[in-house]
Amino acid sequence: MKGKNTCLWLAALTCLAILGGCSGTATENTELKSRVKSLENTLETTRNERDLLRKDVARFEASLAQTESKLADTSNARNQLQAQVTSLTESRRDLTAKVDSLTEARVQLQTRVDELGAARTELQTRVEDLTRSRNELQGMVENLVDARGIIEKQVASLTKARDAARQDALTAQAKMAQLNKQLSAQTEQMTALQEQVVSIRSVLEQLQEKLQ
């Protein structure tokens, strides 16, 4: 539209100049010159508006490129956070499996302790019944007591390991929650950037239509 208007103004100026040079009184010539001057001013104003529109288009194009770059960076950051969340989820499953395994081992050890306790009771009864073999049975009882101490230490060690595994699981859950929060924030930022891109494109299309 601006290009067509410019051509029309130029044609009008040419016609007025021809008419002014060919015929007419001094008053008509003065009026024609005034019109030519007005047309020249209007043409200059139109050219200035066209230049401003071109600058606006260039500025919006640069802003669009910058926004699209930020959008790409945000998408990459979101993908990295999603990968970390997936890794932490797998680690949590592994820790849960280890906790279950340790719990099962503790139950088995407790069963063995109970069995040894029952055996000790039985041996104590035998000690009472068999006075002549008391020394030998006492030695066996001491051996069983030592074995029970070792097993109790093993139970304590496994309990400590289980508690540590549970603590690791809680830490992993907290970290996963934090990463989910960061992922949500990045998603909101990416949505805002996408809306900016749509808005800038709309403005750019309107400016391009005005330049046509």
C-alpha positions in Angstrom: 0.0 0.0 0.0 2.8 2.5 0.9 4.6 1.7 -2.4 1.4 2.4 -4.4 0.7 5.6 -2.5 4.3 6.7 -3.3 3.8 6.1 -7.0 0.6 8.0 -7.0 2.2 11.0 -5.2 5.0 11.0 -7.7 2.6 10.9 -10.6 0.6 13.7 -9.1 3.7 15.8 -8.6 4.8 15.1 -12.2 1.4 16.2 -13.6 1.3 19.3 -11.5 4.8 20.2 -12.5 3.9 19.8 -16.2 0.8 21.7 -15.9 2.5 24.5 -14.0 5.3 24.8 -16.6 2.9 24.7 -19.6 0.2 27.3 -18.9 -1.7 29.3 -16.2 -1.6 32.6 -14.5 0.8 33.6 -11.7 -1.9 32.9 -9.2 -2.6 29.4 -10.6 1.1 28.8 -10.7 1.5 29.8 -7.1 -1.4 27.6 -6.2 0.1 24.7 -8.1 3.4 25.2 -6.5 1.7 25.2 -3.1 0.0 22.0 -3.9 3.3 20.5 -5.1 5.0 21.6 -1.9 2.1 20.0 0.1 2.4 16.8 -1.9 6.2 16.8 -1.4 5.7 17.2 2.4 3.1 14.4 2.4 5.5 12.2 0.4 8.3 12.9 2.8 6.0 12.0 5.7 5.0 8.8 4.0 8.6 7.8 3.4 9.4 8.5 7.1 6.5 6.4 8.2 7.7 3.6 5.9 11.2 3.8 7.3 9.8 3.6 10.9 7.7 0.6 10.0 10.8 -1.1 8.5 12.7 -0.4 11.7 9.8 -1.8 13.8 9.7 -5.0 11.6 13.5 -5.5 12.1 13.2 -5.0 15.8 10.3 -7.4 16.1 12.2 -10.0 14.0 15.2 -9.7 16.4 12.9 -10.0 19.4 11.3 -13.1 17.8 14.7 -14.7 17.2 15.7 -14.0 20.8 12.5 -15.4 22.2 12.7 -18.6 20.1 16.3 -19.1 21.3 15.1 -18.8 25.0 12.3 -21.2 24.2 14.8 -23.7 22.9 17.0 -23.3 26.0 14.0 -23.8 28.2 13.0 -27.0 26.4 16.5 -28.4 26.8 16.5 -27.6 30.5 13.1 -29.2 30.9 14.4 -32.4 29.1 17.4 -32.5 31.4 15.2 -32.2 34.5 12.9 -34.9 33.2 15.9 -37.2 32.8 17.0 -36.5 36.4 13.5 -37.2 37.7 13.5 -40.5 35.8 16.9 -41.4 37.2 15.8 -40.6 40.7 12.6 -42.6 40.3 14.7 -45.7 39.3 17.0 -45.1 42.3 14.1 -44.9 44.6 12.8 -48.3 43.3 16.2 -49.8 43.8 16.4 -48.5 47.4 12.9 -49.8 48.1 13.9 -53.2 46.8 17.0 -53.1 49.1 14.9 -52.1 52.1 12.5 -55.0 51.4 15.5 -57.4 51.1 17.0 -56.2 54.4 13.6 -56.5 56.1 13.3 -60.1 54.9 16.8 -60.9 56.0 16.0 -59.5 59.4 12.9 -61.7 59.7 15.0 -64.7 58.8 17.6 -63.8 61.4 15.0 -63.3 64.0 13.6 -66.7 63.2 17.1 -68.2 63.7 17.4 -66.3 67.0 14.1 -67.7 68.1 15.1 -71.2 67.1 18.4 -70.8 69.0 16.5 -69.6 72.0 14.3 -72.7 71.9 17.4 -74.9 71.5 19.0 -73.2 74.5 15.8 -73.8 76.6 15.9 -77.4 75.5 19.6 -77.7 76.4 19.0 -76.1 79.8 16.3 -78.8 80.4 18.7 -81.4 79.5 21.3 -79.9 81.8 18.9 -80.2 84.7 18.0 -83.7 83.7 21.5 -84.9 83.0 23.5 -83.7 86.0 26.5 -86.0 85.1 27.0 -84.3 81.8 26.5 -80.8 83.1 30.0 -79.5 82.2 29.8 -80.7 78.6 26.3 -79.2 78.3 27.5 -75.9 79.9 30.1 -75.6 77.2 27.5 -76.1 74.5 25.4 -73.4 76.2 28.3 -71.0 76.2 28.9 -71.7 72.5 25.3 -71.0 71.8 25.4 -67.8 73.8 28.5 -66.7 71.7 26.6 -67.6 68.5 23.6 -65.6 69.7 25.8 -62.6 70.4 27.2 -62.8 66.9 23.8 -63.1 65.4 22.5 -60.2 67.5 25.4 -58.1 66.2 24.5 -59.1 62.6 20.9 -58.2 63.3 22.0 -54.8 64.7 24.2 -54.2 61.6 21.4 -55.2 59.2 19.0 -52.9 61.2 21.5 -50.0 60.8 21.8 -50.7 57.1 18.1 -50.8 56.7 17.7 -47.5 58.5 20.4 -46.0 56.3 18.6 -47.3 53.2 15.3 -45.8 54.4 17.1 -42.4 55.0 18.5 -42.6 51.5 15.0 -43.3 50.1 13.6 -40.2 52.0 16.5 -38.0 50.7 15.8 -39.3 47.1 12.1 -38.5 47.5 12.8 -34.9 48.7 15.2 -34.3 45.8 12.6 -35.7 43.4 10.0 -33.4 44.8 12.4 -30.4 44.4 13.1 -31.4 40.8 9.4 -31.7 40.0 8.9 -28.2 41.4 11.7 -26.9 39.1 10.2 -28.8 36.2 6.8 -27.1 36.8 8.5 -23.7 36.9 10.3 -24.4 33.7 7.1 -25.5 32.1 5.3 -22.3 33.1 8.2 -20.2 31.7 8.2 -22.1 28.4 4.4 -21.6 28.1 4.9 -17.8 28.7 7.6 -17.7 26.1 5.4 -19.5 23.6 2.7 -16.9 24.2 5.2 -14.2 23.6 6.3 -15.8 20.3 2.6 -16.0 19.1 2.1 -12.3 20.1 5.2 -11.2 18.3 4.4 -13.1 15.2 0.9 -11.6 15.1 2.4 -8.1 15.4 4.9 -8.9 12.7 2.2 -10.2 10.3 0.2 -7.0 10.8 3.3 -4.9 10.1 4.1 -6.9 7.0 0.5 -6.4 5.8 0.9 -2.7 6.2 4.1 -2.7 4.1 2.5 -4.5 1.3 
